[in-house]
Amino acid sequence: MKIFRQGLTARGRALYSRKVPISRTFNATTRGFMASTRLQSTTTDRLTAAPWSQHPLAVSTTPNDDTFTLPKNQVNAKRTAYIALGSNLGDKIGWIDKACNEMSARGIKITRTSSLWETEPMYVLDQDSFINGACEVETTLDPLNLLNELQSIENDLGRKKIIDKGPRNIDLDILLYEDEAVDHPRLKIPHIGMHEREFVLRPLSELVPGKALYPASPWKVTQDYLNALPPSPSTLSTLTPTRDGVEPLRAMKSNRPTQVMAILNLTPDSFSDGGKHSKEALGKTLSKIQQASFIDFGGQSSAPHAKDVSAEEEASRVVPIIQQMRRTSAYDSKIISVDTYRASVAEAAVRAGADIVNDISAGLLDPEMLPTMARLGKTVCLMHMRGTPATMNKLTDYSPLGLIPTIANELLDRVSAAQSAGVRRWRIVLDPGVGFAKTGEQNLEILRNLDVLRDWPGLRGFPWLVGSSRKNFVGRITGVSRPHERTWGTAATVAAAIQGGADIVRVHDVEEMAQVAKMSDAIWRP
């Protein structure tokens, strides 16, 4: 860690040691990590804020018909465009998901997505709040034909425009198309007015913070326009859906309640509760975890010396329990997670009714996992780990950068891989992997610096899950050898995780930790 801190600027050292939150300004510290965040920039040395002034666009005009001719060498070439996504009617996230799926079905390849942001209406104020996002697409369509496809998708999804800038179930706008400027009666690129709209700039800055938006002002980039906006009356938050009919996670709301995830290991050899939960005893088990909003079922132990079972055996342990739960209306609001690193088990569990795929390897242990996650369209948890459960304890060297920067960079790699496979950014939860390829001291370092991970460039806005319950380092510090007796030590780690910004705490002792979470929320999230 000393090596890492010496390599930072004074601002960087402040961020890491004093935990100064990252603001809207991408400063020198951020630029130092641009390579690892894989943020594409056309102006990498100009990412600081400056007073905003409007500049006239030098644009090319097109005829007043629906023709737009690309140069011959660009016909059928793959072009990059950025599409704004919005909805404020009905199942808002569902409409955006459907629109993205329809784009993909029509050959408009989505290469990356932003987070989804909950925003207040602008211009026409007497309407419901919006959900806004953006996506980067690859297309062979020229701008007007791309517009035609997007409007066709809107129509097919039932959009009816009643008043300008009024309520709509889906809104798809072309923000940017390569570096071209288009002036046509039906289409203006860059999109008119985006420089004054936080609900556009916020998601766009996640994709291209260093891209010049206007040809006449190539020195001014997305992040500059965002920084120049006046402060929002209320903090915008990302949204992460979990289950239809259940409120999404709002990772950037300062007063959000901590969610409790109950651990139900359906294995005979899990380190803490192996063999205690069976299909026959499900009713009794569930009665003890009523205060949990998430239930995480696992059919393969990830303990270092646990025996591997086949995918078929693992699925046979979790699928019947999930099916039984989903047949009981009393558990309709419970969010079911499946703890597996196997794609086939994840798919079987989702078909049975699971809402979330929780993969300790973030897709590294099964090459089919990330594509399967994308196809299933469910929210996923990507955990930081190295190696396998059998080898991870030998992989705890985090030099030269140190623990926190290395975890951040390796998670950025997994987020990038997930997005490349088609997983939407708004469906990703992150887990720092307490107890996985970490020493006891490193586990403590994570708990001390979770807020730094949450604010790391490229990771801001994700919800975080922390699973420290009954872990070995808790037993070593407290002197409690039996895992099921580590309740008090676990309680301290849960409080620390919440203070650091955890959105979900994964625990064995649900009743006790739910009380810890409520008290911690009262202290740190009033």
C-alpha positions in Angstrom: 0.0 0.0 0.0 2.9 2.3 0.7 4.1 2.0 -2.9 0.7 2.8 -4.2 0.3 5.9 -2.1 3.7 7.3 -3.0 2.7 7.1 -6.6 -0.4 9.3 -6.2 -0.7 13.0 -6.3 -1.5 14.9 -3.1 -5.2 14.8 -4.1 -4.9 11.0 -4.7 -3.4 10.5 -1.3 -6.2 12.5 0.3 -8.8 10.4 -1.6 -7.3 7.2 -0.3 -6.2 8.0 3.2 -8.9 10.6 4.2 -11.5 9.1 1.9 -12.4 12.4 0.2 -15.5 11.6 -2.1 -14.9 11.9 -5.8 -16.9 14.9 -7.2 -18.2 15.4 -10.6 -14.7 16.7 -11.6 -12.4 14.1 -13.1 -9.1 15.5 -11.6 -5.5 14.5 -11.8 -6.1 11.4 -9.7 -8.8 10.2 -12.1 -6.6 10.8 -15.1 -4.0 8.6 -13.5 -6.3 5.6 -13.6 -8.0 6.3 -17.0 -6.2 3.3 -18.6 -7.5 0.8 -16.1 -11.1 2.2 -16.3 -11.1 1.7 -20.1 -12.9 5.0 -20.6 -12.6 6.1 -24.2 -11.4 9.7 -24.5 -10.6 11.9 -27.5 -9.2 14.6 -25.2 -7.4 12.7 -22.4 -5.5 15.8 -21.1 -8.6 18.0 -20.7 -10.9 16.7 -18.0 -11.2 19.5 -15.5 -14.1 21.9 -15.1 -14.3 25.3 -16.8 -16.9 28.0 -17.1 -19.4 27.1 -19.7 -20.2 29.2 -22.8 -22.3 28.3 -25.7 -20.6 27.8 -29.1 -22.3 27.8 -32.4 -22.1 24.5 -34.3 -20.4 24.3 -37.6 -22.6 21.6 -39.1 -23.2 20.1 -42.4 -26.8 20.3 -43.7 -28.7 17.6 -45.4 -31.6 17.8 -47.8 -35.1 18.3 -46.4 -36.1 14.7 -47.2 -35.2 11.4 -45.6 -32.0 10.7 -47.5 -28.6 10.8 -45.9 -25.7 9.7 -48.0 -22.5 8.4 -46.3 -19.2 8.5 -48.3 -18.8 5.4 -50.4 -16.0 4.1 -48.2 -18.2 4.3 -45.2 -21.3 2.4 -46.5 -21.8 -0.7 -44.5 -18.9 0.3 -42.2 -19.5 -0.1 -38.5 -20.2 3.2 -36.9 -20.4 4.2 -33.2 -23.4 6.1 -31.9 -24.7 7.1 -28.4 -28.4 6.7 -27.7 -30.3 8.3 -24.8 -32.8 6.0 -23.0 -35.7 7.3 -21.0 -39.1 6.3 -19.5 -41.5 7.7 -17.0 -44.6 5.5 -17.4 -45.4 2.0 -16.1 -42.6 -0.4 -15.7 -39.9 2.1 -16.5 -36.9 -0.2 -16.3 -38.8 -2.9 -18.1 -39.5 -0.6 -21.0 -35.8 0.4 -21.3 -34.8 -3.3 -21.1 -37.3 -4.1 -23.9 -36.1 -1.3 -26.1 -32.4 -2.4 -25.7 -33.4 -6.0 -26.5 -35.2 -4.8 -29.6 -32.2 -2.8 -30.8 -30.1 -5.9 -30.5 -32.7 -7.9 -32.4 -32.6 -5.4 -35.2 -28.8 -5.5 -35.6 -28.0 -2.4 -33.6 -25.3 -3.9 -31.4 -25.2 -2.5 -27.8 -21.5 -2.5 -26.8 -21.8 -0.7 -23.5 -24.5 0.8 -21.3 -24.5 3.5 -18.6 -26.2 3.1 -15.2 -29.8 4.0 -15.0 -30.5 7.3 -13.2 -33.7 8.4 -11.4 -34.3 12.0 -12.4 -37.0 14.7 -11.8 -38.9 15.9 -14.9 -37.6 18.9 -16.7 -39.6 21.5 -18.7 -43.0 19.8 -18.1 -42.9 19.4 -14.3 -46.4 17.9 -13.6 -45.4 14.3 -14.4 -43.8 11.3 -12.8 -40.0 11.0 -12.3 -37.9 9.6 -15.2 -35.4 6.9 -15.5 -32.7 7.9 -17.8 -29.6 6.1 -19.2 -27.5 5.9 -22.4 -26.0 3.2 -24.5 -23.1 3.0 -26.9 -24.1 1.2 -30.1 -22.4 -0.2 -33.2 -24.3 0.1 -36.4 -24.0 0.1 -40.2 -27.1 2.4 -40.4 -26.6 6.0 -41.4 -28.1 8.6 -39.0 -31.5 8.9 -40.5 -32.0 5.2 -41.0 -30.9 4.7 -37.4 -33.5 7.3 -36.3 -36.1 5.4 -38.4 -35.3 2.2 -36.5 -35.4 3.8 -33.1 -38.7 5.5 -33.9 -40.1 2.1 -35.1 -39.1 0.6 -31.8 -40.8 3.3 -29.9 -44.0 2.8 -32.0 -43.8 -1.0 -31.6 -43.6 -0.5 -27.8 -46.7 1.6 -27.9 -45.3 5.1 -27.4 -47.9 7.8 -28.0 -46.6 11.4 -27.9 -49.4 13.5 -26.3 -47.4 16.7 -25.5 -43.8 17.7 -26.2 -41.5 16.6 -23.4 -44.4 15.0 -21.7 -45.0 11.5 -20.3 -43.8 8.6 -22.4 -43.2 4.9 -21.8 -40.1 4.9 -23.9 -37.9 7.6 -25.4 -34.9 6.9 -27.7 -32.8 9.8 -29.0 -29.5 9.8 -30.9 -27.1 12.0 -28.9 -23.9 11.5 -31.0 -23.0 9.7 -34.2 -19.2 9.3 -34.5 -17.9 12.9 -34.7 -20.4 14.0 -37.2 -22.8 17.0 -37.1 -26.2 16.5 -38.7 -28.7 19.3 -39.4 -31.9 17.9 -40.8 -35.6 18.8 -40.2 -36.0 15.4 -38.4 -32.6 15.1 -36.7 -30.0 17.3 -35.1 -26.7 15.8 -34.1 -25.2 16.5 -31.5 -28.6 16.4 -29.8 -30.0 19.8 -29.1 -29.9 21.0 -25.6 -28.0 18.1 -24.1 -25.3 20.4 -22.6 -27.9 21.7 -20.2 -29.5 18.4 -19.2 -28.0 16.5 -16.3 -30.2 13.5 -17.0 -28.4 13.2 -20.4 -24.9 14.2 -19.3 -24.8 12.0 -16.2 -25.2 8.7 -18.0 -23.2 9.9 -21.1 -20.2 10.8 -18.9 -20.1 7.2 -17.6 -19.5 6.1 -21.2 -17.4 8.9 -22.7 -16.3 11.4 -20.1 -13.5 12.7 -22.3 -15.3 13.0 -25.6 -15.8 16.4 -27.2 -19.5 16.9 -27.8 -19.5 19.8 -30.2 -17.3 20.2 -33.3 -16.9 23.9 -32.7 -15.6 23.3 -29.2 -13.2 20.3 -29.4 -11.4 21.4 -26.2 -14.6 20.9 -24.1 -15.7 17.4 -23.2 -18.7 15.6 -21.7 -17.4 15.9 -18.1 -16.8 19.6 -18.5 -20.4 20.2 -19.4 -21.6 18.1 -16.5 -19.3 20.0 -14.1 -20.5 23.3 -15.3 -24.2 22.6 -14.4 -25.5 24.1 -11.2 -25.9 21.7 -8.3 -28.9 19.5 -8.4 -31.6 20.3 -5.8 -31.4 16.6 -4.8 -28.7 14.0 -5.4 -29.4 11.8 -8.4 -29.2 8.1 -7.8 -28.6 5.1 -9.9 -31.2 2.3 -9.9 -30.5 -1.4 -9.9 -33.5 -3.7 -10.4 -33.8 -6.9 -8.4 -37.3 -8.3 -8.8 -40.4 -7.2 -10.6 -42.7 -5.4 -8.2 -39.9 -4.8 -5.7 -38.3 -1.4 -5.3 -34.9 -1.2 -7.0 -31.6 -0.5 -5.1 -30.7 3.1 -5.0 -27.0 3.0 -4.3 -26.4 6.8 -4.2 -29.3 7.7 -1.9 -27.7 8.7 1.4 -30.7 7.5 3.4 -31.2 4.2 1.6 -32.0 1.3 3.9 -29.5 -1.6 4.1 -30.8 -4.8 2.6 -30.2 -8.0 4.5 -29.4 -11.2 2.5 -29.9 -14.5 4.2 -27.5 -17.3 3.5 -29.1 -20.7 3.0 -26.4 -23.3 2.0 -28.0 -26.5 0.8 -24.7 -28.4 1.1 -23.4 -30.9 3.6 -20.0 -29.3 3.8 -20.3 -25.5 4.0 -18.0 -24.1 6.7 -20.7 -22.7 8.9 -24.2 -24.2 8.3 -23.5 -27.3 6.1 -26.3 -29.9 6.3 -28.7 -27.7 8.3 -31.1 -26.7 5.6 -33.1 -29.2 3.6 -36.3 -29.2 1.5 -38.2 -30.8 4.3 -37.1 -28.2 6.8 -37.7 -25.2 4.5 -40.7 -23.9 6.4 -38.9 -23.8 9.7 -35.8 -22.3 8.1 -37.7 -19.5 6.3 -39.6 -18.6 9.5 -36.3 -17.5 11.0 -35.3 -15.2 8.2 -38.4 -13.1 7.7 -36.5 -9.9 8.1 -34.3 -10.7 5.1 -35.3 -9.1 1.8 -32.8 -11.4 -0.2 -32.3 -15.1 0.2 -29.2 -16.6 -1.3 -29.3 -20.3 -2.0 -26.1 -22.3 -2.6 -25.6 -25.9 -3.7 -21.8 -26.0 -3.9 -19.6 -25.1 -1.0 -16.8 -22.5 -1.7 -14.8 -23.5 1.4 -11.1 -24.1 0.5 -11.2 -27.8 1.1 -14.8 -28.6 0.0 -15.4 -31.3 -2.4 -16.6 -30.4 -5.9 -19.9 -31.8 -7.0 -21.3 -32.0 -10.5 -23.4 -29.3 -12.0 -26.3 -31.7 -12.0 -25.9 -32.4 -8.3 -25.6 -28.7 -7.5 -28.8 -27.9 -9.5 -30.7 -30.7 -7.8 -30.0 -29.1 -4.4 -31.2 -25.6 -5.2 -33.8 -25.8 -7.9 -36.5 -27.8 -6.0 -36.2 -25.3 -3.0 -36.5 -22.3 -5.3 -39.6 -23.9 -7.0 -41.1 -24.6 -3.6 -40.6 -21.0 -2.5 -42.1 -19.6 -5.7 -45.2 -21.7 -5.2 -45.8 -19.9 -1.9 -47.4 -16.5 -2.2 -46.1 -15.5 1.2 -42.6 -15.2 -0.3 -43.6 -13.2 -3.5 -41.7 -10.1 -2.3 -38.5 -12.1 -1.4 -35.6 -11.7 -3.8 -34.1 -15.1 -4.5 -30.4 -15.3 -5.4 -28.5 -18.4 -6.5 -24.9 -18.6 -5.4 -23.1 -20.4 -8.2 -20.3 -20.1 -10.6 -21.8 -22.5 -13.2 -23.8 -21.2 -16.1 -26.0 -24.3 -16.3 -26.9 -24.0 -12.6 -27.6 -20.3 -12.9 -29.9 -20.9 -15.9 -31.8 -23.7 -14.1 -32.2 -21.6 -11.0 -33.5 -18.6 -12.9 -36.0 -20.8 -14.8 -37.2 -22.0 -11.4 -37.7 -18.5 -10.2 -34.4 -17.0 -9.0 -34.0 -13.3 -9.5 -30.2 -12.8 -9.1 -27.1 -14.7 -10.1 -24.4 -14.4 -7.4 -21.1 -15.6 -8.9 -18.1 -15.7 -6.6 -15.8 -15.8 -9.7 -17.5 -13.0 -11.6 -17.5 -15.3 -14.7 -13.9 -16.5 -14.5 -14.6 -20.1 -13.6 -17.1 -20.9 -16.4 -16.6 -19.2 -19.8 -20.4 -19.6 -20.5 -21.4 -17.7 -17.3 -21.3 -14.1 -18.6 -23.1 -14.8 -21.9 -25.7 -16.8 -19.9 -26.1 -13.9 -17.5 -26.7 -11.5 -20.5 -29.2 -13.8 -22.1 -31.2 -14.4 -18.9 -31.4 -10.6 -18.4 -31.3 -10.9 -14.6 -29.3 -8.8 -12.1 -25.9 -10.3 -11.3 -23.4 -10.0 -8.5 -19.8 -10.0 -9.6 -17.4 -10.8 -6.7 -13.7 -10.3 -6.6 -11.7 -13.5 -6.2 -8.5 -15.0 -7.6 -8.0 -18.6 -8.6 -10.4 -21.2 -7.3 -11.7 -21.9 -3.8 -8.9 -24.5 -3.6 -6.1 -22.1 -4.7 -7.3 -18.7 -3.6 -5.5 -18.5 -0.3 -2.1 -18.6 -2.1 -3.0 -15.6 -4.3 -3.0 -12.8 -1.7 -0.1 -10.7 -3.1 -1.5 -7.4 -4.3 1.8 -5.6 -5.1 2.8 -3.3 -6.5 -0.4 -1.1 -6.3 -1.7 -2.5 -3.1 -5.0 -4.2 -2.1 -7.7 -1.5 -2.8 -6.4 -0.3 -6.2 -5.9 -3.9 -7.4 -9.3 -5.0 -6.3 -10.8 -1.9 -8.1 -8.8 -2.6 -11.3 -9.7 -6.3 -11.3 -13.3 -5.6 -10.8 -13.2 -3.0 -13.6 -11.9 -5.8 -15.8 -14.9 -8.0 -14.8 -17.4 -5.2 -15.4 -15.9 -4.6 -18.8 -16.0 -8.4 -19.6 -19.7 -8.6 -18.4 -20.7 -5.6 -20.6 -18.8 -7.0 -23.6 -20.9 -10.2 -23.1 -24.1 -8.1 -23.1 -24.8 -7.6 -19.3 -26.3 -4.2 -18.8 -24.4 -2.0 -16.4 -27.6 -1.3 -14.4 -27.9 -5.0 -13.7 -24.6 -5.3 -11.9 -23.9 -5.5 -8.2 -20.3 -5.7 -6.9 -18.7 -7.6 -4.0 -15.2 -7.0 -2.8 -14.8 -10.6 -1.9 -14.1 -10.6 1.9 -12.4 -13.9 2.7 -11.7 -14.8 -0.9 -8.0 -14.6 -1.8 -7.6 -12.2 1.1 -5.6 -12.5 4.4 -7.2 -11.5 7.7 -5.5 -8.1 7.6 -6.6 -7.6 4.0 -10.3 -8.3 5.0 -10.0 -5.6 7.6 -8.5 -3.2 5.0 -11.5 -3.8 2.8 -13.9 -2.9 5.6 -11.9 0.2 6.4 -11.9 1.4 2.8 -15.1 0.2 1.3 -16.1 3.9 0.7 -12.9 4.3 -1.4 -13.9 1.4 -3.6 -17.4 2.8 -4.0 -16.0 6.1 -5.3 -13.3 4.6 -7.5 -13.4 6.0 -11.1 -15.5 3.6 -13.1 -17.1 1.9 -10.1 -19.2 4.8 -8.8 -22.9 4.1 -8.8 -22.8 0.4 -8.4 -24.5 -1.2 -5.4 -22.1 -3.2 -3.2 -22.7 -6.5 -1.4 -20.5 -7.5 1.6 -20.3 -11.0 3.0 -18.2 -11.1 6.2 -20.5 -13.3 8.2 -18.8 -15.9 10.5 -15.6 -15.7 8.4 -12.3 -17.2 9.8 -10.7 -13.8 10.4 -13.6 -12.9 12.7 -12.9 -16.1 14.7 -9.2 -15.5 14.8 -9.6 -11.9 16.1 -12.3 -12.7 18.7 -10.9 -16.1 19.7 -14.2 -17.9 18.8 -13.4 -21.2 17.0 -17.0 -22.3 16.3 -18.4 -20.4 13.3 -22.0 -20.4 14.6 -20.8 -18.6 17.7 -19.2 -15.6 15.9 -22.3 -13.5 16.1 -20.8 -10.5 18.0 -17.7 -10.3 15.8 -19.9 -10.5 12.7 -22.0 -7.7 14.0 -19.0 -5.4 14.1 -18.1 -6.2 10.5 -21.7 -5.6 9.4 -21.7 -2.2 11.1 -18.4 -1.3 9.4 -19.7 -2.4 6.0 -22.8 -0.2 6.4 -20.7 2.7 7.5 -18.6 2.2 4.4 -21.6 2.2 2.1 -22.7 -1.4 1.6 -26.1 -1.8 0.1 -26.5 -5.5 0.9 -25.1 -7.5 3.8 -25.0 -11.2 3.4 -25.4 -13.0 6.8 -26.2 -16.2 8.5 -27.8 -14.7 11.7 -30.6 -12.8 10.1 -32.6 -11.7 13.1 -29.6 -10.3 14.9 -28.0 -8.7 11.9 -31.2 -7.1 10.8 -31.1 -5.2 14.2 -27.5 -4.3 13.6 -28.4 -2.9 10.1 -31.3 -0.9 11.5 -29.2 0.7 14.2 -26.3 1.3 11.7 -28.8 3.0 9.3 -30.1 5.2 12.1 -26.5 6.3 12.8 -25.0 6.7 9.3 -28.1 6.9 7.0 -30.6 9.2 8.7 
